[in-house]
């Protein structure tokens, strides 16, 4: 059981390290808010979304869903639209807004954006289904399978708290907000790049 836990732990770290819309958004909100507790809506929501995806992957439900072409198309279209919008919202922030309330989203808006970048990002869903779901198949014993899943879930919760803390630390060091504003521009371009790739896949589905 310990072996399956470490397997899930190492696998999830490898999946969560690459820079993606979800990580970027959590980091940005950590930088935008003065207090860590005000970023908890985005941290908890993103972690809960990851928890749901992992559970669905382990139970095999998500594999069935992803085999339905109509649902795949809807997921890709929604994901494309949300990523374009999120990229634009991040791009618009400037050095002054980083330290103003405008850049720090309300709890309700944090939750909405966190759900969109977590559940409407096709690549994140496919990674969970294709990687975590596939790797969990090798564990036939219930205890081993759930130890594997628990490790994957634990990594998400810890990683998102760390990302928010990193954003808060950068805010403290970057008093003028110029560094964060530049990072936002780079982040927005990266998010639009992911959206463009999704758009390319949509054209192939059509």
C-alpha positions as MATLAB code, in Angstrom:
seq = 'XXXXXXXXXXXXXXXXXXXXXXXXXXXXXXXXXXXXXXXXXXXXXXXXXXXXXXXXXXXXXXXXXXXXXXXXXXXXXXXXXXXXXXXXXXXXXXXXXXXXXXXXXXXXXXXXXXXXXXXXXXXXXXXXXXXXXXXXXXXXXXXXXXXXXXXXXXXXXXXXXXXXXXXXXXXXXXXXXXXXXXXXXXXXXXXXXXXXXXXXXXXXXX';
ca = [
       0.000    0.000    0.000;
       2.903    2.337    0.771;
       4.307    1.667   -2.693;
       1.056    2.682   -4.391;
       0.947    5.856   -2.268;
       4.441    6.922   -3.341;
       3.607    6.023   -6.923;
       0.616    8.382   -6.869;
       2.614   11.040   -5.032;
       5.492   11.131   -7.542;
       3.171   10.854  -10.544;
       1.019   13.776   -9.382;
       4.033   15.991   -8.725;
       5.139   15.399  -12.312;
       1.687   16.335  -13.606;
       1.230   19.457  -11.495;
       4.691   21.023  -12.020;
       4.188   22.259  -15.622;
       2.871   25.822  -15.894;
      -0.843   25.696  -16.738;
      -3.918   27.965  -16.524;
      -4.890   26.547  -13.131;
      -1.467   27.123  -11.544;
      -1.139   30.569  -13.122;
      -4.517   31.691  -11.807;
      -3.830   30.522   -8.240;
      -0.413   32.203   -8.251;
      -1.898   35.465   -9.569;
      -4.570   35.555   -6.895;
      -1.935   34.884   -4.247;
      -0.055   37.915   -5.559;
      -3.177   40.087   -5.812;
      -4.393   39.582   -2.221;
      -2.645   40.970    0.830;
      -3.707   38.085    3.075;
      -3.441   34.382    2.322;
      -6.879   33.609    3.756;
      -8.468   35.732    1.027;
      -7.084   33.339   -1.597;
      -8.657   30.319    0.072;
     -11.729   30.310   -2.235;
      -9.537   29.672   -5.299;
      -7.227   27.240   -3.477;
     -10.040   25.146   -2.000;
     -12.145   25.198   -5.190;
      -9.239   24.148   -7.424;
      -8.249   21.406   -4.970;
     -11.837   20.116   -4.758;
     -12.087   20.059   -8.566;
      -8.866   18.051   -8.751;
     -10.188   15.738   -6.047;
     -13.356   15.102   -8.067;
     -11.376   14.441  -11.257;
      -9.048   12.001   -9.485;
     -11.947   10.119   -7.903;
     -13.766    9.898  -11.241;
     -10.566    8.685  -12.928;
      -9.961    5.979  -10.326;
     -13.592    4.834  -10.449;
     -13.431    4.722  -14.243;
     -16.381    7.097  -14.738;
     -14.347    9.755  -16.566;
     -13.055    7.216  -19.092;
     -16.628    6.459  -20.158;
     -17.480   10.169  -20.429;
     -14.450   10.931  -22.615;
     -15.504    8.237  -25.116;
     -18.660   10.205  -25.993;
     -17.790   12.515  -28.948;
     -20.572   15.018  -28.214;
     -19.373   15.555  -24.630;
     -15.785   15.907  -25.814;
     -16.828   18.601  -28.295;
     -18.780   20.545  -25.657;
     -15.867   20.317  -23.204;
     -13.404   21.602  -25.800;
     -15.620   24.506  -26.899;
     -16.315   25.624  -23.333;
     -12.646   25.250  -22.438;
     -11.583   27.326  -25.457;
     -13.985   30.154  -24.563;
     -13.048   30.285  -20.883;
      -9.302   30.223  -21.576;
      -9.608   33.133  -24.030;
     -11.574   35.112  -21.427;
      -9.209   34.265  -18.566;
      -6.184   35.171  -20.682;
      -7.731   38.533  -21.518;
      -8.566   39.245  -17.856;
      -4.975   38.505  -16.812;
      -3.521   40.512  -19.711;
      -5.513   43.622  -18.741;
      -3.996   43.879  -15.254;
      -1.149   46.389  -14.952;
       1.479   47.300  -12.352;
      -0.857   49.608  -10.417;
      -3.783   47.200  -10.359;
      -1.666   44.460   -8.787;
      -1.919   46.279   -5.453;
      -5.503   47.401   -5.860;
      -8.804   45.692   -5.149;
      -9.568   45.453   -8.878;
      -6.829   42.863   -9.377;
      -7.897   40.867   -6.309;
     -11.037   38.966   -7.266;
     -13.927   38.427   -4.885;
     -14.464   34.982   -3.405;
     -17.368   34.242   -5.767;
     -15.361   35.238   -8.858;
     -12.379   33.214   -7.652;
     -14.596   30.142   -7.379;
     -16.070   30.666  -10.867;
     -12.656   31.101  -12.479;
     -11.149   28.196  -10.520;
     -13.915   25.851  -11.684;
     -13.459   26.973  -15.292;
      -9.672   26.483  -15.400;
      -9.952   23.183  -13.520;
     -12.909   21.426  -15.146;
     -13.129   23.207  -18.514;
      -9.481   22.721  -19.440;
      -9.568   19.637  -21.696;
      -5.865   18.952  -21.274;
      -6.154   18.816  -17.487;
      -9.102   16.427  -17.755;
      -7.335   14.243  -20.315;
      -4.184   14.135  -18.156;
      -6.230   12.995  -15.176;
      -8.100   10.365  -17.170;
      -5.212    9.188  -19.311;
      -2.434    9.265  -16.732;
      -3.900    8.917  -13.236;
      -6.842    6.779  -14.334;
      -4.657    4.474  -16.421;
      -2.013    4.093  -13.705;
      -4.641    3.239  -11.094;
      -5.819    0.226  -13.126;
      -2.759   -1.789  -12.078;
      -3.961   -1.789   -8.452;
      -6.609   -4.439   -7.970;
      -6.773   -4.254   -4.177;
      -9.085   -1.553   -2.847;
      -6.593   -0.335   -0.225;
      -3.809    0.107   -2.778;
      -6.067    1.870   -5.280;
      -7.297    4.367   -2.690;
      -3.796    4.931   -1.299;
      -2.749    5.831   -4.850;
      -5.716    8.195   -5.212;
      -5.169    9.776   -1.795;
      -1.583   10.621   -2.718;
      -2.726   12.285   -5.960;
      -5.311   14.335   -4.097;
      -2.866   15.315   -1.341;
      -0.369   16.677   -3.870;
      -3.014   18.981   -5.371;
      -4.058   20.461   -2.013;
      -0.486   21.073   -0.855;
       0.690   22.402   -4.241;
      -2.122   24.960   -4.511;
      -1.430   26.345   -1.037;
       2.265   26.640   -1.949;
       1.403   28.449   -5.204;
      -0.728   30.989   -3.337;
       2.095   31.518   -0.825;
       4.588   31.993   -3.660;
       2.354   34.643   -5.201;
       2.062   36.431   -1.856;
       5.862   36.337   -1.430;
       6.468   37.802   -4.880;
       3.968   40.561   -4.096;
       5.929   41.444   -0.956;
       9.222   41.602   -2.877;
       7.753   43.408   -5.881;
       6.389   46.549   -4.232;
       5.715   48.386   -7.508;
       4.026   45.404   -9.095;
       6.079   45.628  -12.297;
       7.375   42.047  -12.024;
       3.903   40.611  -11.459;
       2.445   42.685  -14.294;
       5.107   41.306  -16.656;
       4.438   37.776  -15.437;
       0.732   38.323  -16.093;
       1.454   39.237  -19.713;
       3.550   36.085  -20.144;
       0.895   34.008  -18.383;
      -1.856   35.394  -20.633;
       0.161   34.529  -23.767;
       0.721   31.012  -22.452;
      -2.996   30.574  -21.717;
      -3.900   31.820  -25.190;
      -1.415   29.322  -26.594;
      -3.268   26.498  -24.837;
      -6.566   27.918  -26.124;
      -5.182   28.034  -29.691;
      -4.182   24.375  -29.468;
      -7.658   23.478  -28.210;
      -9.161   25.488  -31.085;
      -7.015   23.493  -33.514;
      -8.359   20.263  -32.018;
     -11.943   21.550  -32.289;
     -11.449   22.119  -36.036;
     -10.301   18.498  -36.381;
     -13.353   17.246  -34.460;
     -15.647   19.208  -36.762;
];
